[in-house]
Amino acid sequence: MDCSGILTAAEAGGSGSHISIAGEILLMEYRGLAIQTETLMLLSLLVISVAGYVMIATGADAAGGTGTGGAAAGGAAAGAGGSADASGSSTSAGGMQDVYVRALGGANLYKYDKSEIVVQKGVPVRLHFAADKDAGCGKSFVVYGLNIRLTSRNGEEAVAEFTPQDAGTYRYSCSMGMFGPGRLIVQ
């Protein structure tokens, strides 16, 4: 690399800050400290990554929420048992549709165990959400259009109960939009 075109602060006539271009490398100098813009960008990426990790670890999401439960269509967050079939839901003896979704971590990053869930209109739904401990932003689960926001802390299950009133397809993902997306279909 030929740096002959770079001026030092002393050569420029002072100790202030200035920016020099040498070939394709942009240097910023402030009080005798020269930093390449590539280094600044890497440091910025590191700061943003650490801030994102802190948000995920504390349960905050990009929209500013920190709750562990959610409600939609007159429902309330609650917990109960049940089992799921291949479509992602099953109906218990009480007429409740139990749906189970898990955010996967490790080599399966940015995936849910189900990409599509089908439920019936007018029948109460109990949505069970859990995330692997290393699922990153997938620990947050949002169903857009149904006002459902769940957060799984340390792999624990979060549950929301609601009764879908309108048939249609609702997208779900993490609060950052990186995980999934999946589809919740109301028939």
C-alpha positions as CSV (number, residue, x, y, z in Angstrom):
1,M,0.0,0.0,0.0
2,D,1.4,3.4,-1.0
3,C,0.7,5.9,1.7
4,S,2.7,8.8,0.3
5,G,-0.4,10.8,-0.3
6,I,-1.4,10.9,3.4
7,L,-0.7,14.0,5.4
8,T,-0.1,13.8,9.1
9,A,-1.7,16.3,11.5
10,A,1.7,18.0,11.9
11,E,2.2,18.3,8.2
12,A,-1.3,19.8,7.8
13,G,-0.3,22.5,10.3
14,G,-2.0,21.6,13.5
15,S,-3.3,18.9,15.9
16,G,-7.0,19.1,14.8
17,S,-8.9,16.4,13.0
18,H,-8.9,15.7,9.3
19,I,-9.7,13.0,6.7
20,S,-7.2,11.8,4.1
21,I,-7.7,9.6,1.1
22,A,-4.8,7.3,0.0
23,G,-5.7,5.1,-2.9
24,E,-8.9,3.3,-1.8
25,I,-8.2,3.6,1.9
26,L,-9.9,6.4,3.8
27,L,-8.2,7.4,7.0
28,M,-9.6,9.6,9.7
29,E,-7.1,11.3,12.0
30,Y,-7.9,13.0,15.3
31,R,-5.2,14.3,17.5
32,G,-2.6,12.1,16.0
33,L,-4.6,8.9,16.0
34,A,-5.3,7.6,12.5
35,I,-8.1,5.1,12.1
36,Q,-9.2,3.4,8.9
37,T,-13.0,3.6,8.1
38,E,-13.1,-0.2,7.8
39,T,-12.0,-0.4,11.5
40,L,-14.6,2.2,12.5
41,M,-17.3,0.1,10.7
42,L,-16.2,-3.1,12.4
43,L,-16.2,-1.3,15.8
44,S,-19.7,0.0,15.0
45,L,-20.9,-3.5,14.1
46,L,-19.5,-4.8,17.4
47,V,-21.3,-2.2,19.4
48,I,-24.6,-2.8,17.6
49,S,-24.2,-6.6,18.1
50,V,-23.6,-6.3,21.8
51,A,-26.6,-4.0,22.2
52,G,-28.8,-6.5,20.3
53,Y,-27.6,-9.3,22.5
54,V,-28.4,-7.3,25.6
55,M,-31.9,-6.6,24.3
56,I,-32.5,-10.3,23.6
57,A,-31.1,-11.4,26.9
58,T,-33.3,-9.0,28.8
59,G,-36.4,-9.8,26.8
60,A,-36.8,-6.5,25.1
61,D,-37.8,-6.4,21.4
62,A,-37.4,-3.9,18.6
63,A,-40.8,-2.4,19.2
64,G,-39.9,-1.6,22.8
65,G,-42.0,-4.3,24.5
66,T,-40.7,-6.5,27.2
67,G,-43.8,-8.6,28.1
68,T,-44.0,-12.4,28.3
69,G,-47.6,-12.7,27.3
70,G,-50.0,-11.3,24.9
71,A,-53.7,-11.2,24.2
72,A,-55.9,-10.9,21.1
73,A,-59.6,-10.7,20.2
74,G,-60.6,-10.5,23.9
75,G,-58.3,-13.3,25.1
76,A,-55.8,-13.3,28.0
77,A,-52.5,-14.9,28.6
78,A,-52.8,-18.1,30.5
79,G,-51.3,-21.6,30.7
80,A,-52.5,-25.2,30.3
81,G,-51.6,-28.5,28.7
82,G,-52.5,-30.2,25.4
83,S,-51.0,-31.9,22.4
84,A,-50.4,-31.0,18.8
85,D,-50.8,-32.9,15.5
86,A,-48.9,-32.4,12.3
87,S,-50.9,-29.2,11.4
88,G,-49.8,-27.5,14.6
89,S,-53.1,-27.6,16.5
90,S,-55.4,-30.0,18.2
91,T,-58.8,-29.6,19.9
92,S,-59.1,-30.6,23.5
93,A,-62.3,-32.0,25.1
94,G,-63.3,-28.4,26.2
95,G,-63.3,-27.2,22.6
96,M,-59.9,-25.3,23.0
97,Q,-57.5,-25.5,20.1
98,D,-54.0,-26.0,21.5
99,V,-51.2,-24.8,19.2
100,Y,-47.5,-25.4,19.9
101,V,-44.7,-23.4,18.2
102,R,-41.0,-23.6,19.0
103,A,-38.2,-21.3,17.8
104,L,-35.2,-23.4,17.0
105,G,-31.6,-22.5,17.8
106,G,-28.2,-23.9,16.9
107,A,-27.8,-24.9,13.2
108,N,-31.5,-24.2,12.7
109,L,-31.3,-20.5,13.4
110,Y,-34.1,-18.3,12.0
111,K,-36.6,-21.2,11.9
112,Y,-39.7,-22.2,13.7
113,D,-40.6,-25.9,14.1
114,K,-43.8,-25.1,12.1
115,S,-44.0,-22.8,9.1
116,E,-47.8,-23.0,9.0
117,I,-50.5,-23.4,11.6
118,V,-54.2,-23.9,10.8
119,V,-57.0,-23.1,13.4
120,Q,-60.8,-22.7,13.2
121,K,-62.6,-19.4,13.3
122,G,-64.7,-18.9,16.4
123,V,-63.0,-21.7,18.4
124,P,-60.8,-20.6,21.3
125,V,-57.0,-21.0,20.7
126,R,-54.3,-21.6,23.3
127,L,-51.0,-20.7,21.7
128,H,-48.0,-22.2,23.4
129,F,-44.6,-20.7,22.4
130,A,-41.2,-21.7,23.5
131,A,-37.7,-21.0,22.2
132,D,-34.4,-22.8,22.4
133,K,-32.0,-21.0,24.7
134,D,-29.8,-20.1,21.7
135,A,-32.6,-18.9,19.4
136,G,-31.5,-15.3,19.6
137,C,-34.2,-12.9,18.5
138,G,-36.5,-15.9,18.0
139,K,-37.2,-15.7,21.7
140,S,-39.8,-13.1,20.7
141,F,-42.9,-14.2,18.8
142,V,-45.4,-11.9,17.2
143,V,-48.6,-12.7,15.2
144,Y,-49.3,-9.6,13.2
145,G,-53.0,-8.6,12.9
146,L,-54.0,-10.6,16.0
147,N,-52.1,-8.4,18.6
148,I,-50.2,-11.4,20.0
149,R,-46.7,-10.9,21.4
150,L,-45.0,-13.6,23.4
151,T,-41.5,-13.9,24.8
152,S,-39.8,-17.2,25.9
153,R,-37.3,-16.6,28.6
154,N,-34.6,-19.2,29.2
155,G,-36.6,-21.8,27.1
156,E,-39.7,-21.4,29.2
157,E,-43.1,-21.6,27.6
158,A,-45.2,-18.5,27.1
159,V,-49.0,-18.9,26.4
160,A,-51.7,-16.7,24.9
161,E,-55.4,-17.5,24.6
162,F,-57.6,-15.9,22.0
163,T,-60.6,-16.6,19.8
164,P,-60.1,-15.8,16.2
165,Q,-63.1,-13.9,14.8
166,D,-62.0,-13.3,11.2
167,A,-60.9,-15.9,8.7
168,G,-57.6,-15.1,6.9
169,T,-53.9,-15.6,6.9
170,Y,-51.8,-13.9,9.6
171,R,-48.0,-13.7,9.4
172,Y,-45.9,-14.5,12.4
173,S,-42.2,-13.9,13.1
174,C,-39.8,-12.6,15.7
175,S,-40.3,-8.9,16.6
176,M,-37.3,-8.1,14.3
177,G,-38.8,-9.9,11.4
178,M,-35.8,-12.2,11.0
179,F,-37.2,-15.5,12.3
180,G,-39.6,-17.3,10.1
181,P,-41.9,-15.9,8.8
182,G,-44.7,-18.4,9.3
183,R,-48.4,-18.3,8.6
184,L,-51.3,-18.8,11.0
185,I,-54.3,-19.6,8.9
186,V,-57.8,-19.1,10.3
187,Q,-60.5,-21.1,8.4
